[in-house]
Amino acid sequence: MKISRQELINGLLECKKGDHKLAVINRYDVGYGAEHVARWCKVCGSVVVDIDVDNRIRHRPGGAMKMSSPTITRAINGKSVAIEKLFKEN
């Protein structure tokens, strides 16, 4: 799937605000109707593991593992550099 430069910039800006586009990549049954569910952000590459009960997140998001982001995502979020400048045309 190919996306435009502007779509990437817009997506990263949304991720920076905490609005990730999460996809389920793995489920692990831990008993009593609960599952550890690994989710991956299609835009920035961050990963989180939640505890789901009846296909709903329980025990706060990131209950099994807090969100972990790739180095580039942490660099973007940790600096005041505008994301648009990182992807400027040459």
MORAZI-V90679 format. One record per residue. OMEGA is omega in whole degrees, 0 to 359 (999 if undefined). Layout:
# MORAZI-V90679
omega: {OMEGA;OMEGA}
This chain:
# MORAZI-V90679
omega: {180;177;181;178;182;177;178;179;180;179;179;177;178;179;179;178;180;180;182;176;188;176;178;179;178;175;179;181;179;176;180;178;181;177;166;184;178;179;183;178;181;184;188;177;179;180;177;175;181;171;180;172;183;178;175;179;177;175;179;176;181;183;180;176;179;182;177;185;174;182;182;179;178;179;179;183;184;183;178;179;179;180;181;181;180;185;182;178;176;999}
